[in-house]
Amino acid sequence: MRDAAALAADADVWGPYASYDDVARFEYGRRMWRLAEMRERLLTNWLDERHPHRERFLEHRALVEEVLNSEESVAALDAKLRQRGTTLRCLSREIPVVFGQWFETREPGRAAPIADAAKPNEYSLVRLRSGAHSVHARSYAETMHPGIGPAAEAEALYVRQTGLIERLRAHHGEFVIWDIGLGAGANALTALRQTEALDASLRLISFDSTDAPLRFASGHPAELPYLRGYEQEVARLIETRHVRFRRGAQRVDWTLNIADFPALLQSPAAATWPRPHLILFDPFSPARNPAMWTRPLLAQLYRLLDPARPCLLPTYSRSTQVRVTLLLAGFWVGTGRATGRKEETTVAANRPE
Ligand SMILES: C[S@@+](CC[C@H](N)C(=O)[O-])C[C@H]1O[C@@H](n2cnc3c(N)ncnc32)[C@H](O)[C@@H]1O
């Protein structure tokens, strides 16, 4: 906390009757923000769907983060903000409060919570504004496909915008899809369903640290209709981690790898996976699931692609940080189509076309 003399010197910034609440939010906020572990916990708290100021934080997030990242003096920072039509006093009030009830402590060094199937009520069904249902993961405090719902988002983001049907029609031989973050299976099953009329061979390789969300989802086909008609195949996949089946002319070979993906990607096994033509990249958000969005992970993913095999990697994130990380990892990066509440998403590729 600043002493009285320093506060007096900052009177122009905080006003003649400085609110210690404004000063504390800024001063403590900036100090905590410098610690990576604390930064992640703050973001987790502020982005929690229960946080009443979540939307407001999202609206002002870039500027709030800039202020928390700043190194300048209070006066210099305030002068900079005034040039942009605001003040440090106003901005400090946009730093959200922290709700202690879910500001949980993590073991040092543990990057992100792993959804734990053994926890009671780890997964639940939520009804979205669109009327569709989706699966909520309690450890991450995040809902899968929270915008327009699982099947609609999977179709818009991973099937239609990638031109999957047209690509499969023109494709000869096996078409390989890596499904990173299988979760409740919406992306994988929507891709299969949307292409089931085609005479095509699909090799689907799914990855997740747990099969618990898929187990949970398979108990709710009434609310999650994208599962209907695939009950037996999903049950077999969960049971044996591999299933092979035919639907009309479509041939499917589906494998499930249960492991921590960043670790698995570094293992010798990764070199043996068939190279993908399409990657359904769908971890939880970078704020909640940072280990899945690092530059080393994306760079390793890029290295595993076959340069002679065009591969697309669509993802729902439109954040500049994610796009820059993809670029630094070696990908070409473009703007993806809108889905639900997001006016744009991101498509990365290993080739410019
Ligand atoms: C948003 S959900 C995926 C939703 C899914 N694609 C669907 O369509 O239902 C993100 C998934 O990423 C998985 N995940 C998060 N961190 C992981 C890690 N380190 N390794 C493997 N999977 C991880 C989570 O367990 C979760 O199932």
The ligand as an SDF file (V2000), in Angstrom:
LIG
                    3D

 27 29  0  0  0  0  0  0  0  0999 V2000
  -14.2660  -27.9150  -24.2470 C   0  0  0  0  0  0  0  0  0  0  0  0
  -14.0200  -29.5630  -23.7580 S   0  0  0  0  0  0  0  0  0  0  0  0
  -14.1670  -30.4380  -25.2770 C   0  0  0  0  0  0  0  0  0  0  0  0
  -15.5440  -30.5180  -25.8480 C   0  0  0  0  0  0  0  0  0  0  0  0
  -15.6370  -31.5480  -26.9360 C   0  0  0  0  0  0  0  0  0  0  0  0
  -14.7710  -31.2810  -28.0590 N   0  0  0  0  0  0  0  0  0  0  0  0
  -17.0340  -31.7870  -27.4160 C   0  0  0  0  0  0  0  0  0  0  0  0
  -17.2910  -31.5470  -28.6040 O   0  0  0  0  0  0  0  0  0  0  0  0
  -17.8570  -32.2110  -26.6150 O   0  0  0  0  0  0  0  0  0  0  0  0
  -12.2860  -29.6310  -23.4850 C   0  0  0  0  0  0  0  0  0  0  0  0
  -11.7470  -31.0080  -23.2250 C   0  0  0  0  0  0  0  0  0  0  0  0
  -10.3180  -30.8890  -23.1610 O   0  0  0  0  0  0  0  0  0  0  0  0
   -9.8570  -31.8280  -22.2320 C   0  0  0  0  0  0  0  0  0  0  0  0
   -8.5290  -31.4440  -21.7300 N   0  0  0  0  0  0  0  0  0  0  0  0
   -8.2110  -30.3690  -21.0000 C   0  0  0  0  0  0  0  0  0  0  0  0
   -6.9150  -30.3970  -20.6590 N   0  0  0  0  0  0  0  0  0  0  0  0
   -6.3890  -31.5180  -21.2020 C   0  0  0  0  0  0  0  0  0  0  0  0
   -5.0950  -32.1050  -21.1970 C   0  0  0  0  0  0  0  0  0  0  0  0
   -4.0730  -31.5290  -20.5540 N   0  0  0  0  0  0  0  0  0  0  0  0
   -4.9310  -33.2490  -21.8690 N   0  0  0  0  0  0  0  0  0  0  0  0
   -5.9570  -33.8450  -22.5330 C   0  0  0  0  0  0  0  0  0  0  0  0
   -7.2100  -33.3360  -22.5630 N   0  0  0  0  0  0  0  0  0  0  0  0
   -7.4270  -32.1880  -21.9040 C   0  0  0  0  0  0  0  0  0  0  0  0
  -10.8920  -31.7830  -21.1250 C   0  0  0  0  0  0  0  0  0  0  0  0
  -10.8850  -32.9630  -20.3240 O   0  0  0  0  0  0  0  0  0  0  0  0
  -12.1900  -31.6020  -21.8960 C   0  0  0  0  0  0  0  0  0  0  0  0
  -12.8750  -32.8040  -22.1000 O   0  0  0  0  0  0  0  0  0  0  0  0
  1  2  1  0
  2  3  1  0
  2 10  1  0
  3  4  1  0
  4  5  1  0
  5  6  1  0
  5  7  1  0
  7  8  2  0
  7  9  1  0
 10 11  1  0
 11 12  1  0
 11 26  1  0
 12 13  1  0
 13 14  1  0
 13 24  1  0
 14 15  1  0
 14 23  1  0
 15 16  2  0
 16 17  1  0
 17 18  1  0
 17 23  2  0
 18 19  1  0
 18 20  2  0
 20 21  1  0
 21 22  2  0
 22 23  1  0
 24 25  1  0
 24 26  1  0
 26 27  1  0
M  CHG  2   2   1   9  -1
M  END
$$$$
